[in-house]
Amino acid sequence: MADFLSELSALLRCPVTGQQLHIATPEELRAISPDDGKDADGFLVREDGQAAYPVKNGIPSLLAESAIGLAPGDRKAAVTDAKQRPGQQT
């Protein structure tokens, strides 16, 4: 089952940057505040590690406004920064 989820997450992309997403590791989960993750079953994290998208009832919310910034600073900083530089990928 874990292999299937890993393969599926490899197909999903960040709607802002187009980067690949992966299932959040325990370390990445600790970076998400309890308020941000209260309704989520899990998270998909962008390959640069700067944003996470919640998964609720097994359905990922891949909307730019659903992103949770994982970098220090503003909750949406990673998404806002990426929107200011359209087409640029890391």
N, C-alpha and C positions, 0 to 999 in steps of 0.2 A: 504494500500500500504506500509506504514512504517513497519508493522508487517512482510510482505513478505520480504522486504529488510533486516530486522534484522535476519530473519530465514536464508536467503540466505547467508548473511555475516558470520553467525555462521558456515557454512560449509567450508568457505574458510580458507586457512592456509598460513602462511608466508613460502615462498620457502626456506628461509635460516634456520629458527629455528623450523618450524612446529607449531609455536604458532597460536592460533586463531586470527582472524582479526575482527574488528568491525568498523562500520561507524564512522568517525571522529566527535567528539563533537565540538561545537563552540570554546571551549578553546583550543582544539588540533589544530583546523584550524588556530588559531592565532599564533601558534608556527611555522607554515610553511611560509617561506618567499614568497613574491609575485612572485619572479623570479621562484621559484620551482613549484609554483602552477598555473602559468599563463595559461596553456592549459588544466588544469584539471577541471572536473565538481565536483569532490569531492575526498575524500581519504578514504582508509581503513587503520586503525591503528592496529599495532601489540599489543597483550594483555599486554606486558610489557611497552607499551607507548614509546618505543625508536625508532620506525621506522614507516613510513607511505608509502603506495603504492597509486599512482594516479589512478583515474578512469576518463577515457576520452571517451566521447560519450557513456557512460553507460557500458564501458568495463574496468574492472580492469587490470592494468599492473602488474602482479605478477612475475616480473623478479627481481632477486637480484640487478641488476644494476639500476632498476627503483626506488628503495627504497630511501626515504628521511629521514635522521637522524633527530630525534626530540630532542635528548639530546643536551645540550650545547657542543660546540666544533665542530669538523669536521662534515660536512654534511653527510658523509657516515660512520661515526665512529661506529654506532650501527650495521650496516651490516658487516663491516670489522671485528669487535670484534666477532660477532657471527660466522663468517667463520673460525676464528682461533680456535674456540671451537666447532667443529662439533659434533652433537648429543646431546649437552647439551641444555636443555630447562629450562626456569625459570617459 
